[in-house]
């Protein structure tokens, strides 16, 4: 009886591994090389449209205050923005937080001086197929998506700074 139970578990485990490994399988995410979907977000402080940033390199970061990897990467996003702003690189940090108070408090407490906007309805990240945070897209000066990063990134890494500087 024990062998019979182990065999189906092994098959299920193998199928799960195959499904997970085929998610990206070395190929490019589908929107890379194509125009980034435009959106407009209005929160209590501002309205921001992605199209307003055309002519700049945009680091579009979807994040939340309740997301530990988002919190981990935020200081490096701020440092990279400070370093690269003169070269036309802008971070657009789109928070999916529902609670405006938590969002505002986080920005203040962590000195997040980026172009930040709150999209509690998650319409903008849904356009990109983003549902796990953080997720970041690099959009070139012509509005074309060039790279996608899933998870926390150290935005001050020389390879990233070099890549952004060449766009």
C-alpha positions in Angstrom: 0.0 0.0 0.0 2.8 2.4 0.8 4.4 2.0 -2.6 1.1 2.8 -4.3 0.8 6.1 -2.3 4.4 7.2 -3.1 4.1 6.7 -6.8 1.2 9.2 -7.3 3.0 11.7 -5.1 6.2 11.4 -7.2 4.2 12.0 -10.4 2.4 15.0 -8.9 5.8 16.4 -7.7 7.3 16.0 -11.1 4.4 17.7 -12.8 4.5 20.6 -10.4 8.3 21.0 -11.1 7.7 20.9 -14.8 5.0 23.5 -14.7 7.0 25.8 -12.6 10.2 25.5 -14.6 8.3 26.3 -17.8 7.0 29.7 -16.6 9.8 31.6 -18.3 12.0 28.8 -19.6 14.6 31.3 -20.7 12.3 33.1 -23.1 11.5 36.8 -22.8 8.3 37.9 -21.1 5.6 38.6 -23.7 5.7 42.4 -23.6 9.4 43.0 -23.8 10.2 44.9 -27.0 6.6 46.2 -27.2 5.0 49.5 -26.1 4.3 49.6 -22.4 0.5 49.9 -21.7 -0.4 53.4 -20.7 -2.5 54.2 -17.6 -3.5 57.1 -15.5 -3.7 56.8 -11.7 -5.4 59.5 -9.5 -4.9 59.3 -5.8 -5.5 61.9 -3.1 -2.4 63.9 -4.0 -1.8 63.7 -7.7 -2.7 62.2 -11.1 0.1 60.4 -13.0 0.0 59.0 -16.5 2.8 56.8 -17.8 2.6 58.7 -21.1 3.6 61.9 -19.3 7.0 60.4 -18.8 7.8 59.6 -22.4 11.3 60.8 -23.2 12.6 59.5 -19.9 13.7 56.0 -18.9 11.0 54.8 -16.5 11.6 52.3 -13.8 7.9 51.3 -13.1 7.8 49.6 -9.7 4.7 47.9 -8.4 4.9 47.5 -4.6 3.1 47.6 -1.2 3.9 48.7 2.3 2.9 45.2 3.6 5.4 43.4 1.3 8.8 42.6 3.0 10.7 42.4 -0.3 9.3 45.7 -1.4 10.4 47.3 1.8 13.8 45.7 1.3 14.4 47.1 -2.1 12.9 50.6 -1.6 16.1 52.3 -0.2 18.1 51.2 -3.3 15.4 52.5 -5.6 15.6 55.9 -3.9 19.5 55.9 -4.2 19.4 54.8 -7.8 16.8 57.6 -8.6 19.1 60.2 -6.9 22.1 59.0 -8.9 20.4 58.6 -12.3 17.8 61.4 -12.3 20.2 63.8 -14.2 20.5 61.1 -16.9 16.7 61.1 -17.4 15.8 58.1 -15.3 12.6 58.3 -13.3 11.2 55.8 -10.8 7.4 55.6 -10.9 6.5 53.7 -7.7 2.9 52.4 -7.8 1.6 51.2 -4.5 -1.3 48.8 -4.4 -2.0 49.7 -0.7 -5.7 50.0 0.2 -5.0 52.0 3.4 -4.0 55.6 2.4 -2.7 56.3 6.0 -0.3 53.4 6.0 0.9 54.4 2.5 1.5 58.0 3.4 3.2 57.1 6.7 5.5 54.6 5.0 6.6 57.3 2.4 7.3 59.7 5.2 9.0 57.3 7.6 11.3 55.8 4.9 12.1 59.1 3.1 10.7 57.8 -0.2 11.1 60.8 -2.4 10.2 59.2 -5.6 7.3 59.8 -8.0 4.9 57.7 -6.0 1.2 57.1 -6.5 -1.3 54.8 -4.9 -3.6 52.5 -7.0 -5.7 50.6 -4.4 -8.0 49.2 -7.2 -4.9 47.6 -8.8 -5.9 48.6 -12.3 -2.4 49.6 -13.4 -0.6 46.5 -12.3 -3.4 44.3 -13.7 -2.6 45.8 -17.2 0.9 44.4 -16.8 -0.3 41.0 -15.4 1.4 41.8 -12.1 -0.1 40.2 -8.9 3.0 39.4 -6.9 5.1 42.2 -5.5 7.5 43.8 -6.1 7.6 43.6 -9.8 9.4 46.2 -11.9 9.5 47.1 -15.6 12.2 49.2 -17.4 10.6 51.3 -20.1 12.9 53.2 -22.5 12.6 56.8 -23.7 10.2 55.8 -26.5 7.8 54.0 -24.2 9.0 50.5 -25.1 9.4 47.8 -22.4 13.0 46.6 -22.2 13.2 44.5 -19.0 11.2 43.0 -16.3 12.4 42.2 -12.7 10.4 40.0 -10.4 11.2 40.3 -6.7 13.5 42.5 -4.7 16.4 44.0 -6.6 19.5 46.0 -5.5 19.0 48.9 -7.9 22.5 50.2 -7.1 24.2 47.2 -8.7 26.7 48.4 -11.4 25.1 46.2 -14.1 21.7 47.8 -13.5 23.1 51.4 -13.4 25.0 50.6 -16.6 21.9 49.2 -18.3 19.8 52.2 -17.3 22.5 54.6 -18.4 22.6 53.1 -21.9 18.9 53.5 -22.6 
